[in-house]
Amino acid sequence: MTHCGTSILNKTQFYATATYPCSYIEGRIARSQVVDPSTPISAALYSEMIRLGFRRSGTYIYRPRCDHCQACTSIRVPVNAFRPDRSQLRASLKHSDLVTTISKPFFSEEHYALYRRYQQARHKNGGMDQDDVSQYQEFLIDTQVTSYLVEFRDSISTRDLRMVSIVDELEDGLSAVYTFYDPLAGQSYGTFNVLWQIEYARSIGKKYLYLGYWIELCSKMSYKTRFQPCELLQAEQWHHHAP
């Protein structure tokens, strides 16, 4: 194990994972730096970790530490400065009738069924499309920080579930952990979800929405830099990024 030399992380222990195939760039090999699972995670420590480029998967907190690649770049949106473009405004209008419910993370067969449909349609053969109930719960329901599960349902009488988000609350913002939605053609649920999270962060007095990692070579992540202005983490400093 090693110690990270930055501020509140000075006494935090980490371990490096074995190498594994990168799920974002074909042909590359990845490795992660993971916080020792026995570490007590306070709100202040977790917030600092996110500011320094860490992410959460279930009870594990990690960041990429690949041997020959630094493509994964943390990205965040300053919510008070954000201004939607025309396509984002259309997405906001298109799904403005969705009704949201915010709760602590909990397991639901309805949520899990939607998760499976989403994975089969959007990430088939990516591994997560085979997640069983236990793997789903470990990934999205288990948490040791302040987390919320947000349901998005139709406002009409059917109240059909359209989207679910897991979001963590930080001292200075929100961290978008994961979102899955009904893979219907012609919808803009993903864009609408980010817009909703930006507005929710603003409404509760937070400065940033942390969107995880952006990889320039990964087309699936290109949408993240469309939320302007945005900032990228480089050498442990946040810098404005223009598209």
DASUL-V652753 format. One record per pair of residues at least 4 apart in sequence whose ideal C-beta (glycine too) atoms are under 7 Angstrom apart, sorted by the first residue. I is the first residue (numbers start at 0). GAP is how many residues later the second one is. D is the distance in whole Angstrom. If there is no record, write none. Layout:
I	GAP	D
I	GAP	D
//
This chain:
0	12	5
0	13	6
0	14	5
0	35	7
1	12	6
2	7	7
2	10	7
3	5	4
3	8	6
3	10	6
4	5	6
5	46	6
5	230	7
6	41	6
7	36	6
7	37	6
7	40	5
8	39	6
8	40	7
8	43	7
11	23	6
11	27	6
12	23	4
12	26	6
13	19	5
13	20	6
13	21	6
13	22	6
14	19	6
14	21	6
15	15	6
15	17	6
15	49	6
16	14	6
16	15	5
16	17	6
18	10	5
18	11	7
18	12	5
19	10	6
20	8	7
21	6	4
21	7	6
21	8	4
22	103	7
23	191	5
23	194	5
24	46	6
24	190	7
24	192	6
24	193	6
27	41	6
29	34	6
29	36	5
30	34	6
30	35	5
30	36	6
31	30	5
31	31	7
31	32	6
31	33	6
32	29	6
32	30	5
32	32	4
33	26	6
33	28	5
34	4	5
34	26	4
36	22	7
36	23	7
40	4	6
40	5	5
40	20	7
40	103	5
40	104	6
41	4	7
42	4	6
42	103	7
42	128	6
43	4	6
43	127	7
44	4	6
45	4	7
45	99	5
45	124	7
46	4	7
46	123	4
46	124	4
46	125	6
47	4	6
48	5	4
48	12	6
49	4	6
49	120	6
49	125	5
49	160	5
51	184	6
52	10	5
52	21	4
52	180	5
53	7	5
53	8	6
53	9	5
54	7	6
54	8	7
54	157	6
55	5	5
55	89	7
55	112	6
55	121	6
56	5	7
56	82	6
57	80	5
57	81	5
57	84	5
58	83	5
58	84	7
58	85	5
63	8	4
70	144	5
70	145	7
70	146	6
71	141	4
71	143	6
72	140	6
72	141	5
72	159	5
72	160	6
73	139	6
73	158	7
73	159	4
74	136	5
74	139	4
74	149	5
74	155	6
74	157	6
75	97	7
75	132	5
75	133	6
75	134	5
75	135	6
75	154	7
75	155	5
75	162	7
76	5	5
76	121	6
76	131	7
76	132	5
76	134	7
76	150	5
76	153	5
77	4	7
77	129	6
77	130	6
77	151	6
77	153	7
78	119	5
78	122	5
78	123	4
78	127	7
78	128	7
78	129	6
78	130	6
79	122	6
80	148	5
81	116	5
81	145	6
83	4	4
83	5	5
83	8	7
83	111	6
84	141	7
85	4	7
86	4	7
87	4	6
87	103	6
87	107	6
88	4	6
89	4	6
90	4	7
90	97	4
90	100	4
90	101	5
90	104	7
91	4	6
91	100	6
91	103	5
93	94	6
94	93	7
94	94	7
94	97	4
96	58	4
97	54	5
97	55	7
97	56	7
97	57	7
97	64	6
98	54	5
98	56	5
99	50	6
99	51	7
99	52	6
100	50	5
101	46	5
101	48	5
102	45	7
102	46	5
103	44	7
103	45	7
104	35	7
104	36	5
104	38	6
104	42	5
104	44	4
104	61	6
105	35	7
105	43	7
106	30	6
106	34	5
107	4	7
108	4	6
109	4	7
109	51	6
110	4	6
110	53	5
111	4	6
111	21	6
111	24	6
112	4	7
113	4	6
113	47	6
113	50	6
113	66	6
113	68	6
114	4	6
114	21	6
114	65	5
115	4	6
116	4	6
116	65	7
116	66	6
117	4	6
117	62	4
117	63	6
117	65	6
118	4	5
118	9	5
118	10	4
118	12	7
119	4	6
119	9	5
120	62	4
121	61	6
122	5	6
122	6	6
123	5	5
124	4	7
130	4	4
130	5	5
130	8	7
132	4	6
133	4	6
134	4	6
135	4	6
136	4	4
136	5	6
137	4	5
139	26	5
139	38	6
142	4	4
144	23	6
145	22	7
145	23	4
146	19	6
146	20	7
146	21	5
147	19	5
147	21	7
148	15	7
148	17	6
149	14	7
149	15	4
149	17	6
150	10	6
150	13	6
151	10	5
151	11	4
152	6	5
152	7	6
152	8	6
152	9	6
153	4	6
153	5	6
153	6	5
153	8	6
161	19	6
161	20	5
161	27	6
162	16	7
162	18	4
162	19	7
162	26	5
162	30	6
163	16	6
164	14	4
164	28	6
165	11	4
165	12	5
166	7	5
166	8	7
166	9	6
166	10	6
166	30	6
167	6	7
167	7	4
167	9	6
168	5	6
169	4	7
169	5	6
171	34	6
171	35	5
171	36	6
172	28	6
172	33	5
172	34	6
172	35	3
172	36	6
172	37	6
173	23	6
173	27	5
173	32	6
173	35	5
173	36	7
174	35	4
175	21	6
175	33	6
175	34	7
175	35	5
175	36	6
178	11	7
178	14	5
180	8	4
180	9	7
181	7	7
187	4	6
188	4	6
189	33	7
190	4	6
191	4	6
192	4	6
193	4	6
193	33	6
194	4	6
195	4	6
196	4	6
196	12	5
197	4	7
197	11	5
198	4	6
199	4	7
200	5	4
200	8	5
210	13	5
213	7	5
213	10	5
213	11	6
213	18	7
214	6	5
224	5	6
224	16	6
224	18	5
225	17	7
227	15	6
228	11	6
229	11	5
230	7	4
230	8	6
230	9	6
230	10	6
231	7	6
231	9	5
232	5	6
233	5	6
//
